[in-house]
């Protein structure tokens, strides 16, 4: 894991994102890479969000909502890095590095990135979504990050994709494949 984090640190420095996020400013904002960021408590998000919206639309639809929320965020994330000048083929590793150091979402390890085959496989260590479910005595699930990866990959390849996740031996495996 240490060598993965060192590699990610070098990637962030190479693309000019080696700066650390600033603490909340006087106006209540956190700024990083020219954007405003937020923090959320893992006890509540996403587990409690799924529970509360499930009362209105059912649990499966609540999970789908988080997936599609992540999907659109993934599309926007791809655009953000493209606008920063990061070549599309490097964006998955840059996003993995950024995620590992700044978001608290877990540490993604890209096991396979093959635009030619239309396949992305990511091993997500310490996934915040699974952690939230476990804290709330629920089955580990991954919807948001699965959506983020699907949205980025679909937009990068300009195609439709299918994304699945599996929680196994304390880690989450997310697979995104071209349809």
N, C-alpha and C positions, 0 to 999 in steps of 0.2 A: 504494500500500500504506500509505503514511504517513497519508493521510486516513481510510482504513478503521480503522487502529489508534486514531487520535484519536477517531473516532466510537465505537468500542468502549469506550475509556476513559471517555467521557462516559456511556455506557449503564451501565457498572458502578458509577460514582459515583451515578447516579440511583437505582439499586436497592439501594444500600448495600453493595456488594461491592468498593468501591475500595481496601480494605485489602490490604496485601501479605501473602502467606503467611509465617508465622514459620519460622525455621530449626528444625531438630530440637531439641526440648526435652530436658531432663535425663532424662526418662523414655523417650526414644527416639521420641517422636511428633512429627508435624508437624500443627498445627491450623490450619484456615482455615474461615471461615464456619460455625463450630460443628461441624465434622466433622474426622475424622482422614484424612490423605492419605498417599500413598506415592510413591516415585520408583522407576523401573526403567530399566535400561540398554537403549538402542535396539539395540545389537548383538545382545542376547539376546531381547528381547521386541519383536515377536512372532515373528520369523523362527525363532529356535532353538526356541521353544515349538511352532511348527508342525512343525518337523523332528522333534523328539523324540516328540511325540504321533502323528505320521504313522507311526512305527514300530509303533504299537499299532493305530491305526484307519484308516490311510490318509491321504494328504495332503488330499484333498477333505473328509473328515470332520473333520480337524484344523482346516481353515479354517472349516468350518461351526460348529465348537465356538466359535471366536473370535467369529464373527458372533453367535451366540446369547448368548454372554457379554456382548457389547456391547449386544445388544438388551435384555436384562434390566437392564443398567446404564442404558440410555437411559430405560426406563420409570421406574426409581428416580430418575433425574436430573429428569425432568419433575415427579414428586411433590415432590422437594426444593424446586424453584423455586416450585411452586404453594404449598407450605407457607410459603415466605418472603414470599408475597403478590404475586409477579410474575404479572401477567395472562397467561394461556395464549398469547395471540397475540404477546406480547413475548418469550416464553421462547426461541425460536430465536436471536434476536439477542443476548440475555443470555448464552446458552450459548456462542455463537460468540465473544463478547467474553471470557468467562471462559476458554475454551479457548485463545484467542490469547495471553492474558497469563499464565496460570498453569499450564497442563498440559504444555506441551511437545509436544502432539500435532500441532501445525501451526496455520496461520491460516485458519480457515474464512471464506469469503466467500459469503454467501447471494445466489444469483443469482435464485432464485424461491422464494417461500413463498406457496402458494395453497391454504388449507384448502378453499376452495370447489371448486377443480378437483381437490383431492386430490393435490397435487404439491409436492415440495420438491427444489430443485436447489442443490447446494453445490459450490463450487470450493475445494478444500483445498490451500493452498500449504504446501510443506515438510511433507508428510504423513509422520509418523514410521513408519508401517507400510511405505510404499514405500521410505523411506530405509533401514529395516532390511533389506528384501529386497535392495536394491541393494548395501548394505555386504557382504552375504553371497552376492553374485554370483547372485542369483535374480531372477525376473521380478517387477516391482512388483505388489503386490496390496493390496487393502484389505478387511478383514473386520470388525475391531473397530469402527472409526468408522462404517462403513456400518451395522453393527448398532445402534450408539448412536443414530444419526439415525433409523433405522427404528423402534426401540423408542419413542423420544420421539414421533415423528409418529403412529404407530399408537395410542398411548395418548391423545394429545391429541385425535385424531379418533374414538377408540373404533371402530377398523376394522382390517382386515387390510391389509397393505401388501406391496409388492415393492420391494426395494432393489438397485440395481446400482452398480458403480463402474467407472471407466475412467481409466487413467493415460495422459496425453497431454501432450506438450511440457513435462514436468517437474512437472505438477500432477495432482491426482486430482479427478475429477468424480464426485460421488455423487448419484444420482437416487433419490428415494423416491416411489412412486406408490401411491395407493389401488387395491386390487384390486377 
